[in-house]
Amino acid sequence: MYDTRIVLTLYKRHVAGCPHTKDRFYRRCRSCPVWIEGVHEGKYRRQSLKTNSWDRAEELKRAMERGEETTVTIGEANRSFLAELEARNVGRPSIKRYEALLENFANFAAQHHVQTLAAVTVQELRNFRSSWTWSPITSVKYLERLRSYFKFCLQNKWVSDNPALLLKAPKVQQKQVSPFEPEEVAKIIREAAKHPRHLPMVLLLRHSGLRIADAVCLRRNRVKAGKLFLYTAKTGEPVWLPLPEPVIAALESCPNKSPEFFFWTGEGKKQTVVNNWRDDLAKLFKRAGLEGAHPHRFRHTLAASLLEQGVPLSEVAMILGNSAKVVEKHYAGWNRARQKRLEILVESTWDTKLRRA
């Protein structure tokens, strides 16, 4: 005998204006929602599955029959995910990016009559991605966040799989950021020397490889005995970077009343003071005759200098706080010193007679 406790039927509830209103089992109209009705565990039910896809409706129907039905709404999932980020003490800037993504996702889902996570299909995510107007590199970042969001939902068993994994990231052509040339650094330092606060910042960026935000918020206790504390290695040992004496002297003479920071008063928002410094440095670069320069090029300059001296990628990665793969991808671009070293190595393999020729 058949199990009569579960007898469910899918059908289309056509919207006004659909030419197939008389055929409730016509599947191909994309704008009409799929409903389900029948007996489920001894009870009659009729409800919308919050999807226009017949294939997705079949998946939901099978999930109901297996007793795996989920009714978590997108709004509930968004709030839970953001609360999890807060509990993990994720930085506020990162949370704001997730908030922007999830707000767009919720609005898109509402426009397409999708309310529950179970009703989200791969095609609907593709349509959502197609609505993005961001650059390819930004789209890659947002796709990573979307995958992280659905991974969280999967771990909570709100979805049966991670549909975002089937979305392919757009191709991104990485722009090679060139380091400052020695003469460019000299121009910047000469211009920075005209301002007592600018010179310490420029020298610190050049010789530490710190990101601008980390440099602006650098604490005084991280500089001791002529060395900058970078971080604690996995071995538990601290990693210190030696700084030239002129850099130490400039930091100590930097006019700032804060007993805790070199460049920040400790008041107000960090992002605000970082943005202010970005503006100041942009004006400094312009006065030095370097249009379009930005502080991150100092990081590339240090990395290139170390690589030119033959420092291994792993050691450069340790200083910058990156992985060796990241350093190789972003900082190990070709340069004149590496070209000359290659020529010497190749010539050393030649026969003596060939060298003379």
C-alpha positions as CSV (number, residue, x, y, z in Angstrom):
1,M,0.0,0.0,0.0
2,Y,1.1,3.6,-0.7
3,D,1.8,5.9,2.2
4,T,-1.2,8.3,2.2
5,R,0.3,10.6,4.8
6,I,2.2,12.5,2.2
7,V,0.3,13.3,-1.1
8,L,1.7,16.7,-2.4
9,T,1.1,18.3,-5.8
10,L,2.8,21.2,-7.4
11,Y,0.9,23.7,-9.5
12,K,1.4,27.2,-10.9
13,R,-0.7,30.1,-9.6
14,H,-0.6,32.3,-12.6
15,V,-0.4,36.1,-12.2
16,A,-2.9,38.4,-13.9
17,G,-2.1,38.8,-17.5
18,C,-0.4,35.4,-17.9
19,P,-1.7,33.7,-21.1
20,H,-1.7,30.3,-19.3
21,T,-4.1,31.0,-16.5
22,K,-6.3,28.1,-17.5
23,D,-3.5,25.5,-17.2
24,R,-2.3,25.4,-13.6
25,F,0.3,22.8,-14.5
26,Y,2.0,24.8,-17.2
27,R,5.6,25.2,-15.9
28,R,7.5,27.5,-18.3
29,C,6.1,30.9,-17.3
30,R,8.9,32.5,-15.2
31,S,6.9,35.2,-13.5
32,C,4.2,32.9,-11.9
33,P,4.9,31.4,-8.5
34,V,4.7,27.7,-7.8
35,W,2.3,26.5,-5.0
36,I,1.9,23.2,-3.4
37,E,-1.1,21.5,-2.0
38,G,-2.1,18.1,-0.6
39,V,-1.8,16.0,2.6
40,H,1.4,16.3,4.5
41,E,1.7,14.2,7.7
42,G,-2.0,13.8,8.0
43,K,-2.8,17.5,7.5
44,Y,-4.1,19.3,4.4
45,R,-2.0,22.2,3.4
46,R,-1.8,24.7,0.5
47,Q,0.9,27.3,0.3
48,S,3.2,29.2,-1.9
49,L,6.8,27.8,-2.2
50,K,8.1,31.4,-2.7
51,T,9.7,30.5,-6.0
52,N,8.9,30.8,-9.7
53,S,11.2,27.9,-10.6
54,W,9.5,24.5,-11.1
55,D,12.8,22.7,-10.6
56,R,13.4,24.4,-7.3
57,A,9.8,23.7,-6.3
58,E,10.5,20.0,-7.0
59,E,13.5,20.2,-4.6
60,L,11.4,21.8,-1.9
61,K,8.7,19.2,-2.4
62,R,11.2,16.4,-1.9
63,A,12.6,18.1,1.2
64,M,9.1,18.3,2.6
65,E,8.6,14.6,1.9
66,R,11.8,13.8,3.7
67,G,10.9,15.9,6.7
68,E,13.6,18.5,5.9
69,E,11.4,21.5,5.4
70,T,12.9,24.8,6.5
71,T,11.0,28.0,6.9
72,V,13.8,30.4,7.8
73,T,13.3,33.7,6.0
74,I,16.0,35.7,4.4
75,G,15.5,38.5,6.9
76,E,16.0,36.1,9.8
77,A,19.1,34.6,8.2
78,N,20.6,38.0,7.6
79,R,20.1,39.1,11.2
80,S,21.6,35.9,12.5
81,F,24.6,36.1,10.3
82,L,25.3,39.8,11.2
83,A,24.9,38.9,14.9
84,E,27.5,36.1,14.4
85,L,29.9,38.6,12.9
86,E,29.5,40.9,15.8
87,A,30.0,38.0,18.3
88,R,33.2,37.1,16.4
89,N,34.4,40.7,16.9
90,V,34.8,41.2,13.1
91,G,35.8,44.8,12.3
92,R,33.1,47.3,11.8
93,P,34.2,48.2,8.2
94,S,33.9,44.5,7.2
95,I,30.5,44.2,8.8
96,K,29.3,47.3,6.9
97,R,30.2,45.6,3.6
98,Y,28.2,42.5,4.6
99,E,25.3,44.7,5.6
100,A,25.3,46.4,2.2
101,L,25.4,43.1,0.4
102,L,22.7,41.5,2.5
103,E,20.4,44.5,2.2
104,N,20.8,44.4,-1.6
105,F,20.1,40.6,-1.5
106,A,17.0,41.0,0.6
107,N,15.6,43.8,-1.6
108,F,16.3,41.7,-4.7
109,A,14.6,38.7,-3.2
110,A,11.5,40.7,-2.2
111,Q,11.2,42.0,-5.7
112,H,11.2,38.4,-7.0
113,H,8.7,37.2,-4.4
114,V,11.4,35.0,-2.6
115,Q,11.1,35.1,1.2
116,T,12.7,32.0,2.5
117,L,16.2,30.7,2.1
118,A,14.9,27.4,0.8
119,A,13.4,29.2,-2.2
120,V,16.7,30.6,-3.4
121,T,17.9,28.9,-6.5
122,V,21.2,29.1,-8.3
123,Q,19.6,30.9,-11.2
124,E,18.1,33.5,-8.9
125,L,21.6,34.1,-7.4
126,R,22.9,34.5,-10.9
127,N,20.2,37.1,-11.6
128,F,21.2,38.8,-8.4
129,R,24.8,38.9,-9.4
130,S,23.8,40.3,-12.8
131,S,22.2,43.3,-11.0
132,W,25.6,44.3,-9.5
133,T,27.1,47.4,-10.9
134,W,30.5,47.1,-9.1
135,S,33.8,46.6,-10.8
136,P,35.1,43.1,-11.4
137,I,37.5,43.1,-8.4
138,T,34.7,44.4,-6.1
139,S,32.3,41.8,-7.5
140,V,34.8,39.1,-6.6
141,K,34.9,40.3,-3.0
142,Y,31.1,40.4,-2.8
143,L,30.8,36.9,-4.2
144,E,33.2,35.7,-1.5
145,R,31.0,37.3,1.1
146,L,27.9,35.7,-0.5
147,R,29.5,32.3,-0.3
148,S,30.5,32.9,3.3
149,Y,26.9,33.9,4.1
150,F,25.4,30.7,2.5
151,K,28.1,28.6,4.2
152,F,26.8,29.9,7.5
153,C,23.3,29.1,6.5
154,L,24.4,25.6,5.4
155,Q,26.1,25.0,8.8
156,N,22.8,25.9,10.5
157,K,21.0,23.5,8.2
158,W,18.7,26.2,6.8
159,V,19.7,25.2,3.2
160,S,20.6,21.8,1.7
161,D,23.7,23.2,-0.1
162,N,25.6,26.3,-0.9
163,P,24.2,27.7,-4.2
164,A,26.7,30.5,-4.3
165,L,29.5,28.0,-4.9
166,L,28.2,27.4,-8.4
167,L,28.6,31.1,-9.3
168,K,31.9,31.7,-11.1
169,A,33.8,34.8,-10.2
170,P,34.5,37.4,-13.0
171,K,37.9,37.6,-14.4
172,V,40.0,40.3,-12.9
173,Q,43.1,41.7,-14.5
174,Q,45.4,42.7,-11.7
175,K,47.0,46.1,-12.0
176,Q,50.7,45.9,-11.2
177,V,51.4,48.6,-8.7
178,S,54.9,49.9,-9.3
179,P,57.2,50.8,-6.3
180,F,58.5,54.3,-6.0
181,E,61.8,54.9,-7.7
182,P,64.7,56.2,-5.5
183,E,64.4,59.7,-7.1
184,E,60.7,59.7,-6.4
185,V,61.2,58.8,-2.8
186,A,63.8,61.6,-2.5
187,K,61.2,64.1,-3.9
188,I,58.6,62.9,-1.4
189,I,61.0,63.2,1.5
190,R,62.1,66.7,0.5
191,E,58.5,67.8,0.4
192,A,57.6,66.0,3.6
193,A,60.5,67.7,5.5
194,K,58.6,71.0,5.2
195,H,56.0,69.6,7.7
196,P,57.0,68.2,11.1
197,R,54.2,65.6,11.0
198,H,54.6,64.5,7.4
199,L,58.2,63.5,7.5
200,P,57.8,60.9,10.3
201,M,54.8,59.4,8.5
202,V,56.6,59.2,5.1
203,L,59.8,57.6,6.7
204,L,57.7,55.1,8.7
205,L,55.8,54.0,5.6
206,R,58.9,53.7,3.5
207,H,60.9,51.6,6.0
208,S,58.2,49.6,7.7
209,G,55.8,48.5,4.9
210,L,52.9,49.2,7.2
211,R,49.5,49.9,5.7
212,I,48.3,53.5,6.1
213,A,45.7,52.6,8.7
214,D,48.2,50.7,10.8
215,A,50.8,53.5,10.5
216,V,48.3,56.2,11.5
217,C,47.2,54.2,14.6
218,L,50.7,53.1,15.6
219,R,51.1,52.9,19.3
220,R,54.3,54.2,20.9
221,N,54.9,51.0,22.9
222,R,55.4,49.1,19.6
223,V,58.7,50.9,18.9
224,K,61.5,49.9,21.3
225,A,65.2,49.9,21.1
226,G,65.2,51.0,17.5
227,K,62.8,48.2,16.4
228,L,59.1,48.1,15.4
229,F,57.0,45.2,16.8
230,L,55.0,43.7,13.9
231,Y,53.2,40.8,15.5
232,T,53.6,37.5,17.4
233,A,54.5,34.6,15.2
234,K,52.8,31.2,15.4
235,T,55.7,30.0,17.4
236,G,54.9,32.5,20.1
237,E,58.0,34.6,19.4
238,P,57.6,38.3,18.7
239,V,58.6,39.6,15.2
240,W,60.6,42.9,15.3
241,L,61.6,45.0,12.3
242,P,64.7,47.2,12.8
243,L,64.2,50.8,11.7
244,P,66.9,53.3,10.7
245,E,68.0,55.9,13.3
246,P,66.5,58.8,11.3
247,V,63.1,57.1,11.3
248,I,63.3,56.6,15.1
249,A,64.4,60.2,15.6
250,A,61.6,61.5,13.4
251,L,59.0,59.5,15.3
252,E,60.2,60.7,18.6
253,S,60.1,64.3,17.5
254,C,56.6,64.0,15.9
255,P,54.4,66.7,17.4
256,N,51.5,64.8,19.0
257,K,50.3,65.3,22.5
258,S,49.0,61.7,22.9
259,P,51.1,59.6,25.2
260,E,49.8,56.5,23.5
261,F,50.0,57.1,19.8
262,F,52.5,58.7,17.4
263,F,50.0,60.2,14.9
264,W,46.5,59.9,16.4
265,T,45.1,61.6,19.5
266,G,43.0,58.5,20.4
267,E,39.8,60.5,20.0
268,G,37.2,60.3,17.2
269,K,36.8,57.5,14.7
270,K,39.8,55.7,13.3
271,Q,38.5,55.7,9.8
272,T,38.1,59.5,9.9
273,V,41.7,60.1,10.9
274,V,43.0,57.6,8.4
275,N,41.0,59.3,5.6
276,N,42.4,62.6,6.7
277,W,45.9,61.3,6.4
278,R,45.1,59.9,3.0
279,D,44.1,63.3,1.8
280,D,47.2,65.0,3.3
281,L,49.5,62.5,1.6
282,A,47.7,62.8,-1.7
283,K,48.3,66.6,-1.6
284,L,52.0,65.9,-0.6
285,F,52.5,63.6,-3.5
286,K,51.0,66.2,-5.8
287,R,53.3,68.9,-4.5
288,A,56.2,66.5,-5.1
289,G,55.1,66.2,-8.7
290,L,53.8,62.6,-8.4
291,E,50.2,62.6,-9.7
292,G,48.1,59.6,-8.7
293,A,50.6,58.3,-6.2
294,H,49.2,56.6,-3.0
295,P,50.6,55.4,0.3
296,H,50.4,51.7,-0.5
297,R,53.2,52.2,-3.0
298,F,55.6,52.5,0.0
299,R,54.6,48.9,0.9
300,H,55.5,47.8,-2.7
301,T,58.7,49.8,-2.4
302,L,59.9,48.0,0.7
303,A,58.9,44.6,-0.8
304,A,60.7,45.3,-4.0
305,S,63.8,46.5,-2.2
306,L,63.9,43.3,-0.1
307,L,63.4,41.0,-3.1
308,E,66.1,42.9,-5.1
309,Q,68.5,42.1,-2.3
310,G,67.7,38.4,-2.6
311,V,65.5,38.1,0.5
312,P,63.3,35.0,0.1
313,L,59.6,35.4,-0.5
314,S,58.8,33.7,2.8
315,E,60.9,36.3,4.7
316,V,59.3,39.2,2.8
317,A,55.9,37.7,3.5
318,M,56.7,37.5,7.2
319,I,57.6,41.2,7.3
320,L,54.5,42.3,5.4
321,G,52.2,39.9,7.3
322,N,51.1,38.1,4.1
323,S,51.5,34.7,2.7
324,A,54.3,33.9,0.2
325,K,51.7,33.4,-2.5
326,V,50.3,36.9,-1.9
327,V,53.8,38.4,-2.0
328,E,54.6,36.6,-5.2
329,K,51.3,37.7,-6.8
330,H,51.3,41.4,-5.8
331,Y,54.9,42.4,-5.0
332,A,57.3,40.2,-6.9
333,G,56.9,42.0,-10.2
334,W,59.9,42.2,-12.6
335,N,62.5,44.9,-11.9
336,R,65.9,46.0,-13.2
337,A,67.9,44.4,-10.4
338,R,66.2,41.0,-10.9
339,Q,66.8,41.3,-14.6
340,K,70.5,42.0,-14.0
341,R,70.8,39.1,-11.6
342,L,69.2,36.8,-14.1
343,E,71.7,37.8,-16.8
344,I,74.6,37.1,-14.5
345,L,73.2,33.7,-13.6
346,V,72.6,32.8,-17.2
347,E,76.1,34.0,-18.3
348,S,77.7,31.9,-15.6
349,T,76.5,28.8,-17.4
350,W,78.2,29.7,-20.6
351,D,81.4,28.1,-21.8
352,T,84.5,30.3,-21.3
353,K,84.9,30.6,-25.1
354,L,81.4,31.8,-25.5
355,R,81.9,34.5,-22.9
356,R,84.9,35.9,-24.7
357,A,83.0,35.9,-27.9
